[in-house]
Amino acid sequence: MYLDYFGLKEAPFRITPNTEYWHAGGQRGEMLAALLYAIGQGEGIIKVVGEVGSGKTMLCRKLVAQLPDSVDSVYLGNPTLSPDDMLAAILADLGIDAPESGRQARLAQLNATLLARHEAGRRVVVFVEEAQGIALDNLEFLRLLTNLETATDKLLQIVLFGQPELDVQLANPRIRQLKDRITLSLNLSPLAPAEVADYLRARLAVAGYRGPDLFPAALITRMTQLSGGLSRRINVLADKTLLAAYAGQTHTLTPAHLEAAAGDAEMQPLPRQPDSRLRLRRWAWLSAGLAAVLGLLAFVAWQALPLSAPPPAAATLHTARPSAAPTVADITELAKQTQRWLATAAPGTHVIQVASAKEAGQAAVLLGSLNAATPQPVRVLHGLRQGAPAWMILAGEFATRDAAMAALRTLPAPPAGTPFLRTVGKMRAVVLPTG
């Protein structure tokens, strides 16, 4: 193998999904945040569509790993299961190894199990992979499972992962009721060349590589053409290209190595969509799917509000406000601005922390859902929270604690967490570098 030759501790391009190699590029981070938010709301059916090898299973596993402790996950990976077998599989994942005989008995058993979890403050989410292979009648049966509910809450939520053929299935009028219950619909778009470059660097770094870029720009462009921007095909090509270079005892990867890799894998270029259509697919979830989950985004109104009195010129915050919902890039830029502001602001200056998230994508969703009455300016702090990195959303700027407390008492309900006061002096001790 080429591991020692390239200074790697393990193979960086295995095709088995491993969440240690999760990469948030290509809008994957924002999609993960949207999925976590939608599951947190507990309503409707969620759909994720992507081509073969686009990273659906990786996204599913990362999503399950980041679910709150109060959420129990159930996994259905066999699309050929009958309704009775689906019930048995769900019950087994919930710890019921001896399902009742007969569909109605199993439904009653499932309902009782879900009610007990609900009373204990727990929720259940069923993740269905290869959903494009499920027969229409069985898809309709899954919809019927979402009818299990109390007077106020759904007892079961379903997340469908499938290939584009799933959308063809859902267009059938026979299951229009299922389609109407989809509250969030995401499409995993192929990676663009710049994203492929970031993807390769990220995986190599996780595997222990610390040298200069191995894959030159020309190879990345060609690899994107050959792979169609699909992560599984990228992994196969990258692995075989490194192997070809190792066989030639060179650390310089050339087009000949890549073409040899493509030939060995019998891989031909895949057609890519025009850029305009690609952009549309990428952001459709923000304008449509996520809007359905959030109800409405108060961010538009937030943009229209004037900033409160600005701090001294050296510490003025020039907030870049996007015309669409906030992105990871917006969050990162806001964090950089906050870092500069902290360096010059008075240590006794107070702000209100209204929310926090583990990942920048989640912070973008929280920022976009802020109430229009949130005190201004709004900042993002990238720093340590309970010893772990986090993205914290800060509101307002107050010279005294009394003024901050007065604003805190009138603060509308935040999108997540309980708001509290912080000071510039203490935030300087936890801030982390950004970018």
C-alpha positions as CSV (number, residue, x, y, z in Angstrom):
1,M,0.0,0.0,0.0
2,Y,0.9,3.6,-0.4
3,L,0.2,4.8,3.2
4,D,3.8,5.1,4.4
5,Y,5.0,6.5,1.1
6,F,2.6,9.5,1.3
7,G,2.8,9.8,5.1
8,L,-0.7,8.5,5.9
9,K,-1.8,6.7,9.0
10,E,-4.8,5.1,7.3
11,A,-6.4,4.8,3.9
12,P,-8.1,8.2,3.2
13,F,-10.5,7.2,0.4
14,R,-12.4,4.1,1.5
15,I,-15.9,4.0,0.1
16,T,-17.4,2.8,3.4
17,P,-19.1,5.8,5.0
18,N,-17.1,6.8,8.1
19,T,-18.3,9.9,9.9
20,E,-14.7,10.7,11.0
21,Y,-14.3,11.7,7.3
22,W,-17.5,13.8,7.3
23,H,-17.0,16.9,5.1
24,A,-19.4,19.9,5.3
25,G,-18.6,21.2,1.9
26,G,-21.1,21.2,-1.1
27,Q,-23.8,22.5,1.2
28,R,-23.7,19.3,3.3
29,G,-23.1,21.2,6.5
30,E,-26.2,23.5,5.9
31,M,-28.3,20.5,5.0
32,L,-27.3,18.7,8.2
33,A,-28.3,21.7,10.2
34,A,-31.6,21.9,8.4
35,L,-32.3,18.2,9.1
36,L,-31.5,18.6,12.8
37,Y,-33.8,21.6,13.0
38,A,-36.6,19.8,11.2
39,I,-36.3,16.7,13.4
40,G,-36.3,19.0,16.4
41,Q,-39.7,20.3,15.3
42,G,-41.1,16.8,15.1
43,E,-43.5,17.4,12.3
44,G,-44.0,15.9,8.9
45,I,-41.9,13.6,6.6
46,I,-38.4,14.6,5.5
47,K,-37.0,13.6,2.1
48,V,-33.3,13.6,1.0
49,V,-32.6,12.8,-2.7
50,G,-29.2,12.2,-4.3
51,E,-27.6,10.3,-7.1
52,V,-25.9,6.9,-6.4
53,G,-22.7,7.7,-4.5
54,S,-23.5,11.3,-3.7
55,G,-23.2,10.8,0.1
56,K,-26.7,10.0,1.3
57,T,-25.5,7.3,3.7
58,M,-22.8,9.5,5.1
59,L,-25.3,12.3,5.7
60,C,-27.7,9.8,7.4
61,R,-25.0,8.4,9.7
62,K,-23.7,11.9,10.6
63,L,-27.3,13.0,11.3
64,V,-28.0,10.0,13.6
65,A,-24.7,10.7,15.5
66,Q,-25.7,14.3,16.2
67,L,-29.3,13.7,17.3
68,P,-30.1,14.8,20.9
69,D,-30.0,12.1,23.5
70,S,-33.8,12.3,23.8
71,V,-34.3,11.0,20.3
72,D,-34.3,7.3,19.5
73,S,-33.4,6.3,15.9
74,V,-34.7,3.4,13.9
75,Y,-33.0,2.3,10.7
76,L,-34.7,0.6,7.7
77,G,-32.2,-0.3,5.0
78,N,-34.1,-3.0,3.1
79,P,-36.6,-1.5,0.6
80,T,-38.2,-4.9,-0.1
81,L,-39.7,-5.3,3.4
82,S,-43.4,-5.9,3.6
83,P,-45.5,-3.7,6.0
84,D,-45.6,-6.5,8.5
85,D,-41.8,-6.9,8.3
86,M,-41.3,-3.1,8.6
87,L,-43.3,-3.2,11.8
88,A,-41.2,-6.1,13.1
89,A,-38.0,-4.3,12.2
90,I,-39.1,-1.0,13.9
91,L,-40.2,-2.9,17.0
92,A,-36.9,-4.7,17.1
93,D,-34.9,-1.5,16.9
94,L,-37.0,-0.2,19.8
95,G,-36.1,-3.2,21.9
96,I,-39.2,-5.4,21.2
97,D,-37.7,-8.7,20.0
98,A,-41.0,-10.6,20.1
99,P,-43.5,-8.8,17.9
100,E,-47.1,-9.8,18.0
101,S,-48.7,-11.9,15.2
102,G,-50.7,-9.9,12.7
103,R,-50.5,-6.3,11.4
104,Q,-53.1,-4.8,13.7
105,A,-51.6,-6.4,16.8
106,R,-48.1,-5.1,15.8
107,L,-49.6,-1.6,15.2
108,A,-51.1,-1.7,18.6
109,Q,-47.8,-2.9,20.1
110,L,-45.9,-0.1,18.3
111,N,-48.4,2.5,19.4
112,A,-48.1,1.4,23.0
113,T,-44.3,1.5,22.8
114,L,-44.3,5.0,21.2
115,L,-46.7,6.3,23.8
116,A,-44.4,5.0,26.6
117,R,-41.4,6.8,25.0
118,H,-43.4,10.0,24.6
119,E,-44.4,9.9,28.3
120,A,-40.8,9.5,29.2
121,G,-39.9,12.6,27.2
122,R,-38.4,10.7,24.2
123,R,-39.1,10.8,20.5
124,V,-38.6,8.3,17.7
125,V,-37.3,8.9,14.2
126,V,-37.3,6.2,11.5
127,F,-34.5,6.6,8.8
128,V,-35.4,4.8,5.6
129,E,-32.6,4.3,3.0
130,E,-33.0,3.1,-0.6
131,A,-36.5,4.6,-0.4
132,Q,-36.8,4.7,-4.2
133,G,-37.0,0.9,-4.2
134,I,-40.1,0.8,-1.9
135,A,-43.4,-0.2,-3.5
136,L,-46.1,2.5,-3.6
137,D,-48.4,0.6,-1.3
138,N,-45.5,0.3,1.2
139,L,-44.7,4.0,1.0
140,E,-48.3,4.7,1.8
141,F,-48.1,2.4,4.8
142,L,-45.1,4.4,6.1
143,R,-47.2,7.5,5.8
144,L,-50.0,5.9,7.8
145,L,-47.5,5.2,10.6
146,T,-47.1,9.0,11.0
147,N,-50.8,9.1,12.0
148,L,-49.8,7.6,15.3
149,E,-50.0,10.6,17.6
150,T,-51.3,12.2,20.8
151,A,-53.6,15.2,21.0
152,T,-50.6,17.5,20.5
153,D,-47.6,15.5,19.2
154,K,-46.7,13.1,16.5
155,L,-45.3,9.9,17.9
156,L,-43.1,8.9,14.9
157,Q,-41.2,10.9,12.4
158,I,-39.8,9.5,9.1
159,V,-36.8,10.6,7.0
160,L,-36.6,9.1,3.5
161,F,-33.2,8.8,1.7
162,G,-33.4,7.8,-1.9
163,Q,-32.1,8.2,-5.5
164,P,-33.9,10.6,-7.9
165,E,-36.3,7.8,-8.8
166,L,-37.9,8.5,-5.5
167,D,-39.2,11.8,-6.8
168,V,-40.7,9.9,-9.7
169,Q,-42.4,7.6,-7.2
170,L,-43.8,10.5,-5.2
171,A,-45.2,12.1,-8.3
172,N,-47.7,9.3,-8.6
173,P,-51.2,10.5,-7.6
174,R,-51.8,7.3,-5.6
175,I,-49.5,8.6,-2.9
176,R,-50.2,12.3,-3.1
177,Q,-51.1,12.3,0.6
178,L,-47.5,11.3,1.4
179,K,-46.0,14.0,-0.8
180,D,-48.2,16.6,0.9
181,R,-46.8,15.6,4.3
182,I,-43.2,16.3,3.2
183,T,-42.1,19.4,5.1
184,L,-38.4,19.4,4.1
185,S,-37.0,18.2,0.8
186,L,-33.3,18.3,0.1
187,N,-31.2,17.4,-2.9
188,L,-27.6,16.4,-2.6
189,S,-25.9,18.1,-5.6
190,P,-22.7,16.9,-7.2
191,L,-19.5,18.7,-6.0
192,A,-18.0,21.4,-8.1
193,P,-14.2,21.4,-8.9
194,A,-13.4,23.7,-6.0
195,E,-15.4,21.6,-3.6
196,V,-13.8,18.4,-4.9
197,A,-10.4,20.0,-4.1
198,D,-11.6,20.9,-0.5
199,Y,-13.0,17.4,-0.2
200,L,-9.7,15.7,-1.1
201,R,-7.7,17.9,1.2
202,A,-10.1,17.3,4.1
203,R,-9.9,13.5,3.8
204,L,-6.2,13.5,3.4
205,A,-5.8,15.6,6.5
206,V,-8.0,13.2,8.6
207,A,-5.8,10.3,7.3
208,G,-2.7,12.1,8.7
209,Y,-1.3,13.8,5.6
210,R,0.6,17.0,6.4
211,G,2.3,17.8,3.1
212,P,1.6,20.2,0.2
213,D,-1.5,19.6,-2.0
214,L,-1.1,16.2,-3.8
215,F,-3.8,16.8,-6.4
216,P,-3.0,19.7,-8.8
217,A,-5.8,21.8,-10.2
218,A,-5.7,20.1,-13.6
219,L,-6.2,16.7,-12.1
220,I,-9.1,18.0,-9.9
221,T,-10.9,19.4,-13.0
222,R,-10.5,16.1,-14.8
223,M,-11.4,14.1,-11.7
224,T,-14.6,16.2,-11.4
225,Q,-15.5,15.4,-15.0
226,L,-14.8,11.7,-14.6
227,S,-16.6,11.4,-11.2
228,G,-19.5,13.7,-12.0
229,G,-18.8,15.3,-8.6
230,L,-20.0,12.2,-6.8
231,S,-18.1,11.4,-3.6
232,R,-18.0,7.7,-4.0
233,R,-16.5,7.9,-7.5
234,I,-14.1,10.6,-6.3
235,N,-12.9,8.2,-3.6
236,V,-12.3,5.4,-6.1
237,L,-10.4,7.7,-8.5
238,A,-8.3,9.3,-5.7
239,D,-7.3,6.0,-4.2
240,K,-6.3,4.4,-7.5
241,T,-4.4,7.6,-8.6
242,L,-2.3,7.5,-5.4
243,L,-1.7,3.8,-6.0
244,A,-0.6,4.5,-9.6
245,A,1.8,7.2,-8.4
246,Y,3.2,4.9,-5.7
247,A,3.7,2.2,-8.3
248,G,5.8,4.7,-10.3
249,Q,7.7,5.8,-7.1
250,T,6.8,9.5,-7.5
251,H,5.0,11.9,-5.2
252,T,3.9,14.0,-8.2
253,L,0.5,13.0,-9.4
254,T,0.0,13.4,-13.2
255,P,-2.8,13.1,-15.7
256,A,-1.4,9.8,-16.7
257,H,-1.9,8.4,-13.2
258,L,-5.5,9.6,-13.1
259,E,-6.3,8.2,-16.5
260,A,-4.8,4.9,-15.4
261,A,-7.0,5.0,-12.3
262,A,-10.1,5.7,-14.5
263,G,-9.2,2.8,-16.8
264,D,-8.7,0.4,-14.0
265,A,-12.1,1.4,-12.5
266,E,-13.7,1.3,-16.0
267,M,-15.0,4.8,-15.2
268,Q,-16.3,7.1,-18.0
269,P,-17.1,10.8,-17.5
270,L,-20.6,11.5,-16.2
271,P,-22.7,14.4,-17.6
272,R,-23.0,17.3,-15.3
273,Q,-25.9,19.7,-15.2
274,P,-25.5,23.3,-16.4
275,D,-24.3,25.7,-13.6
276,S,-27.6,27.6,-13.4
277,R,-29.6,24.4,-12.7
278,L,-27.0,23.2,-10.3
279,R,-27.3,26.4,-8.3
280,L,-31.0,26.1,-8.3
281,R,-31.0,22.6,-6.9
282,R,-28.5,23.6,-4.3
283,W,-30.5,26.5,-2.8
284,A,-34.0,25.1,-3.4
285,W,-34.0,23.6,0.1
286,L,-33.3,27.1,1.5
287,S,-36.1,28.8,-0.4
288,A,-38.7,26.1,-0.2
289,G,-37.9,23.1,2.1
290,L,-36.4,24.9,5.0
291,A,-39.0,27.7,4.7
292,A,-41.7,25.0,5.2
293,V,-40.0,23.8,8.4
294,L,-39.4,27.3,9.8
295,G,-42.9,28.6,8.8
296,L,-41.4,31.9,7.9
297,L,-38.0,33.5,8.3
298,A,-38.0,36.6,10.3
299,F,-34.5,37.3,8.9
300,V,-35.9,39.6,6.2
301,A,-37.5,41.8,8.8
302,W,-34.3,41.7,10.9
303,Q,-32.3,43.0,7.9
304,A,-34.5,46.0,7.7
305,L,-34.0,47.0,11.3
306,P,-31.5,49.8,12.0
307,L,-28.4,49.0,14.1
308,S,-28.2,50.4,17.6
309,A,-25.7,53.2,18.3
310,P,-22.4,52.1,16.9
311,P,-19.4,51.6,19.1
312,P,-16.2,53.7,18.6
313,A,-14.9,53.9,15.1
314,A,-12.1,51.4,15.8
315,A,-14.6,48.8,16.9
316,T,-17.4,49.4,14.4
317,L,-19.2,46.2,13.3
318,H,-19.8,46.2,9.6
319,T,-22.2,43.3,9.4
320,A,-22.5,41.7,6.0
321,R,-26.1,40.8,5.6
322,P,-26.9,38.4,2.8
323,S,-30.0,38.9,0.7
324,A,-30.9,35.2,1.2
325,A,-30.9,33.1,4.3
326,P,-27.6,33.0,6.2
327,T,-24.9,30.6,5.0
328,V,-21.8,29.1,6.7
329,A,-19.7,31.7,4.9
330,D,-21.9,34.5,6.5
331,I,-21.5,32.9,9.9
332,T,-17.7,32.7,9.5
333,E,-17.4,36.3,8.4
334,L,-19.6,37.5,11.3
335,A,-17.3,35.5,13.7
336,K,-14.3,37.2,12.2
337,Q,-15.9,40.6,12.7
338,T,-16.8,39.7,16.3
339,Q,-13.2,38.6,17.0
340,R,-12.0,42.1,15.8
341,W,-14.6,43.8,17.9
342,L,-13.7,42.0,21.0
343,A,-10.1,43.2,20.7
344,T,-11.1,46.8,21.1
345,A,-14.5,46.9,23.0
346,A,-14.6,47.9,26.6
347,P,-14.3,44.8,28.9
348,G,-17.4,45.7,30.8
349,T,-19.6,45.8,27.7
350,H,-22.6,43.4,28.0
351,V,-24.3,41.3,25.3
352,I,-27.1,38.7,25.4
353,Q,-26.3,35.2,24.1
354,V,-29.5,34.0,22.5
355,A,-28.5,30.7,21.0
356,S,-25.5,28.4,20.3
357,A,-24.7,25.5,18.0
358,K,-22.0,23.0,17.6
359,E,-21.6,23.6,13.9
360,A,-21.6,26.7,11.7
361,G,-24.4,25.3,9.5
362,Q,-26.7,25.0,12.6
363,A,-25.8,28.5,13.6
364,A,-26.8,29.7,10.2
365,V,-30.3,28.2,10.6
366,L,-30.6,29.7,14.1
367,L,-29.5,33.1,12.9
368,G,-32.1,33.0,10.1
369,S,-34.9,32.2,12.5
370,L,-34.3,35.1,15.0
371,N,-37.3,37.2,15.9
372,A,-37.4,40.6,14.3
373,A,-37.4,42.2,17.8
374,T,-34.0,40.7,18.7
375,P,-31.7,43.5,20.0
376,Q,-29.2,44.8,17.5
377,P,-26.4,44.4,16.4
378,V,-26.4,40.6,16.2
379,R,-22.9,39.0,16.3
380,V,-21.6,35.5,16.1
381,L,-18.9,34.3,18.5
382,H,-16.8,31.3,17.6
383,G,-15.4,30.1,21.0
384,L,-15.3,27.5,23.7
385,R,-18.6,26.5,25.4
386,Q,-18.4,24.0,28.2
387,G,-14.9,23.1,26.9
388,A,-16.0,22.4,23.3
389,P,-15.9,24.6,20.2
390,A,-19.3,26.3,19.5
391,W,-20.9,29.0,17.4
392,M,-22.7,31.5,19.7
393,I,-25.2,34.1,18.6
394,L,-25.0,37.4,20.5
395,A,-27.6,40.2,20.5
396,G,-27.3,43.8,21.5
397,E,-24.5,45.9,23.0
398,F,-25.0,47.5,26.4
399,A,-22.8,49.7,28.5
400,T,-24.2,48.5,31.8
401,R,-25.6,45.3,33.3
402,D,-28.9,47.0,34.2
403,A,-29.5,48.0,30.6
404,A,-28.7,44.5,29.4
405,M,-31.0,42.9,31.9
406,A,-33.8,45.3,30.9
407,A,-33.4,44.1,27.3
408,L,-33.2,40.5,28.4
409,R,-36.5,40.7,30.2
410,T,-38.3,41.8,27.0
411,L,-36.5,39.4,24.7
412,P,-38.8,37.3,22.5
413,A,-38.5,33.5,22.7
414,P,-35.2,32.5,21.1
415,P,-34.9,29.7,18.5
416,A,-33.0,27.5,20.9
417,G,-31.7,27.6,24.5
418,T,-32.2,30.1,27.3
419,P,-30.6,33.6,26.7
420,F,-28.2,35.0,29.3
421,L,-25.7,37.8,29.7
422,R,-22.0,37.8,28.8
423,T,-19.3,40.4,29.0
424,V,-16.6,41.3,26.5
425,G,-13.9,40.6,29.1
426,K,-15.0,37.0,29.7
427,M,-15.6,36.3,26.0
428,R,-12.0,37.3,25.2
429,A,-10.9,34.3,27.3
430,V,-12.9,31.8,25.2
431,V,-12.8,33.2,21.6
432,L,-11.3,30.8,19.0
433,P,-9.6,31.9,15.8
434,T,-11.8,31.8,12.7
435,G,-10.5,31.3,9.2
